[in-house]
Amino acid sequence: MQHQIITDLNSRYTAKQYDKTKKISAENMDVIKEAIRLSASSINSQPWKFIVLESDEAKQRFYQTFENKFQFNQHHATEASHIVLFAYNPSYTKDDYRHVVDVEVSSGHLPAEKYNDMLDGAYGFAELNTDENGFNGHWTKAQSYIALGNVLHVLARLGIASTTMEGVDSELIGSAFKDELGGYVCDVALAMGYPLEGQDYNFGLPKARLAEADVITVI
């Protein structure tokens, strides 16, 4: 199939070795950050924070969170150009959603007279996913993966390599980045940069995906 989207997705892969001398440009980082910000979420909840690690000091802090486990991902912390911590609010409240609805009105997206209808009606979906202790992290975490999928495609379009890391220590990240996270939880991080020439064994390999007939049903 000849289409730019398909070309992008065929070129995207999980990088295994980064060239630490190559950095993502400030212009491309602006595109990436804006693309993350524009990601979709259920009821436009946006229950997330994205912590971009750019400085050596921040990346070293992240490096140290691999002290106990997942050491196979540790080298990405200091070799990749940038790391993004995808964090979610484990107890998303109606007041959190109120801030979103305020922006919906101020942006012109939502008529002011629809404010209460949106606040009370849409938040009801969040309540369906909230337990008696106010926890809805399973739902808000799912929203963060929508943002992750979005940025993976954006990076492919920009010709930037990436590595999704679920192999991270959420507890140590929560401690090392306590001030930045502010109670949000990071269970997945994304390394971004450029592959180390001749050393990234995953580069250039053909895609290994199940056939369309195995995963897509049209009725």
Legacy VTK file of the C-alpha trace (Angstrom):
# vtk DataFile Version 3.0
C-alpha trace
ASCII
DATASET POLYDATA
POINTS 219 float
0.000 0.000 0.000
1.357 3.394 -1.014
0.386 5.994 1.572
2.471 8.288 3.771
0.781 7.061 6.959
1.632 3.447 6.089
5.181 4.434 5.181
5.544 6.128 8.565
4.219 3.124 10.452
6.391 0.688 8.525
9.472 2.751 9.353
8.645 2.951 13.070
10.383 0.424 15.307
11.622 -0.004 18.868
15.159 1.338 19.079
17.627 -0.769 21.067
20.698 1.466 21.025
20.873 5.253 20.837
23.622 7.569 19.657
24.021 9.838 22.664
25.838 12.454 20.576
22.732 13.158 18.487
20.017 15.363 19.950
16.473 16.104 18.863
16.251 19.711 17.685
14.360 22.301 19.694
11.998 22.736 16.743
11.134 19.041 16.675
10.738 18.977 20.447
8.194 21.784 20.144
6.230 19.657 17.663
6.446 16.593 19.916
5.303 18.457 23.026
2.400 20.060 21.202
1.376 16.708 19.710
1.348 15.152 23.172
-0.726 18.032 24.502
-3.264 17.606 21.702
-3.794 13.897 22.395
-7.331 12.607 22.768
-8.755 11.312 26.048
-12.082 10.027 27.330
-14.494 12.939 28.002
-11.498 15.155 27.209
-10.400 14.437 30.784
-6.653 14.920 30.166
-5.814 13.209 33.489
-2.091 13.258 32.846
1.280 14.892 33.198
4.221 14.492 30.831
7.650 15.031 32.351
10.249 15.659 29.635
13.780 14.739 30.714
16.269 16.775 28.709
19.071 17.775 31.070
21.864 15.414 32.079
20.827 15.871 35.701
17.247 14.780 35.057
18.327 11.802 32.954
20.763 10.736 35.655
17.932 10.793 38.191
15.959 8.547 35.883
19.014 6.295 35.402
19.185 5.736 39.151
15.557 4.505 39.290
16.732 1.260 37.659
18.662 0.331 40.780
16.421 -2.610 41.672
15.009 -3.934 38.404
14.598 -3.556 34.658
18.315 -2.819 34.179
17.991 -3.819 30.502
16.348 -0.420 29.928
18.757 1.569 32.072
21.178 2.566 29.315
18.404 4.374 27.446
18.141 6.822 30.353
21.442 8.482 29.542
21.943 7.549 25.879
18.623 8.711 24.412
18.245 12.355 23.464
15.110 12.799 25.590
12.901 10.750 27.893
9.218 11.389 28.509
7.556 10.121 31.677
3.879 9.429 30.985
2.066 9.942 34.284
-1.590 9.651 35.222
-3.759 10.934 38.049
-4.798 7.891 40.126
-7.689 9.760 41.773
-9.218 12.030 39.160
-11.936 14.151 40.767
-14.812 16.304 39.622
-12.765 19.358 40.556
-10.033 18.133 38.200
-12.618 17.844 35.459
-14.001 21.265 36.321
-10.696 22.780 35.228
-11.082 21.051 31.842
-14.632 22.339 31.396
-13.436 25.852 32.282
-10.989 25.598 29.378
-13.697 24.181 27.111
-15.712 27.346 27.692
-12.842 29.854 27.577
-11.561 28.348 24.321
-14.934 28.729 22.665
-15.369 24.982 22.299
-18.300 24.790 24.732
-21.124 27.342 25.036
-21.195 28.763 28.574
-24.817 27.738 29.043
-23.774 24.078 28.567
-21.222 24.223 31.401
-23.205 22.347 34.057
-24.545 19.829 31.559
-20.997 18.952 30.548
-19.599 18.965 34.070
-22.313 16.783 35.577
-23.124 14.652 32.570
-19.699 13.755 31.225
-18.116 13.315 34.650
-20.671 10.598 35.292
-18.563 8.385 33.042
-15.547 8.961 35.278
-17.683 8.066 38.289
-18.491 4.732 36.664
-14.768 4.018 36.718
-14.143 5.220 40.293
-14.192 2.939 43.331
-15.379 3.737 46.847
-11.917 5.048 47.759
-11.843 7.514 44.873
-9.376 5.446 42.849
-9.796 5.465 39.088
-6.191 4.903 38.055
-7.047 1.982 35.785
-9.138 4.405 33.706
-6.769 7.395 33.781
-3.781 5.171 33.003
-5.590 4.000 29.869
-5.856 7.626 28.741
-2.086 8.050 29.002
-1.622 5.193 26.546
-3.726 7.059 23.983
-1.183 9.884 24.238
1.672 7.391 23.958
0.258 5.887 20.761
-0.246 9.346 19.325
3.331 10.452 19.901
4.767 7.204 18.494
3.250 8.052 15.131
4.400 11.664 15.352
7.967 10.496 16.019
7.810 8.183 13.006
6.703 11.125 10.849
9.669 13.151 12.141
12.150 10.321 11.547
12.942 10.035 15.259
13.479 6.651 16.889
11.730 5.664 20.111
11.553 2.983 22.774
8.475 2.422 24.902
9.520 1.303 28.386
6.961 -0.395 30.595
9.991 -1.873 32.286
10.385 0.989 34.742
10.219 1.148 38.523
7.111 3.210 39.228
7.872 3.446 42.945
11.411 4.768 42.516
10.307 7.140 39.760
7.648 8.445 42.133
10.348 9.129 44.702
12.983 10.571 42.344
10.495 12.871 40.615
8.165 13.510 43.531
8.087 17.270 43.050
7.445 17.085 39.316
4.818 14.337 39.524
2.849 15.829 42.391
1.094 12.571 43.242
0.684 11.386 39.661
1.954 7.905 38.791
4.362 6.910 36.008
4.149 3.306 34.811
5.585 3.865 31.335
8.306 6.049 29.858
9.385 6.793 26.309
12.975 7.172 25.129
13.487 9.247 21.984
16.483 9.974 19.811
18.539 8.572 16.960
19.863 5.021 16.571
23.535 4.226 17.010
24.698 3.376 13.519
25.621 -0.265 13.112
24.785 -1.075 16.742
20.973 -0.978 16.860
20.156 -4.554 15.882
16.457 -3.788 15.513
16.980 -1.101 12.863
15.760 -1.844 9.341
14.210 -5.226 10.060
10.932 -6.105 8.291
7.689 -5.720 10.212
6.354 -8.805 11.973
2.613 -8.276 12.299
-0.295 -10.671 12.115
-2.191 -10.689 8.834
-5.126 -8.316 8.402
-7.505 -11.267 8.271
-6.304 -12.399 11.711
-7.039 -9.117 13.480
-9.634 -7.171 11.494
-13.199 -8.238 10.824
-15.438 -6.181 8.565
-19.147 -6.959 8.894
LINES 1 220
219 0 1 2 3 4 5 6 7 8 9 10 11 12 13 14 15 16 17 18 19 20 21 22 23 24 25 26 27 28 29 30 31 32 33 34 35 36 37 38 39 40 41 42 43 44 45 46 47 48 49 50 51 52 53 54 55 56 57 58 59 60 61 62 63 64 65 66 67 68 69 70 71 72 73 74 75 76 77 78 79 80 81 82 83 84 85 86 87 88 89 90 91 92 93 94 95 96 97 98 99 100 101 102 103 104 105 106 107 108 109 110 111 112 113 114 115 116 117 118 119 120 121 122 123 124 125 126 127 128 129 130 131 132 133 134 135 136 137 138 139 140 141 142 143 144 145 146 147 148 149 150 151 152 153 154 155 156 157 158 159 160 161 162 163 164 165 166 167 168 169 170 171 172 173 174 175 176 177 178 179 180 181 182 183 184 185 186 187 188 189 190 191 192 193 194 195 196 197 198 199 200 201 202 203 204 205 206 207 208 209 210 211 212 213 214 215 216 217 218
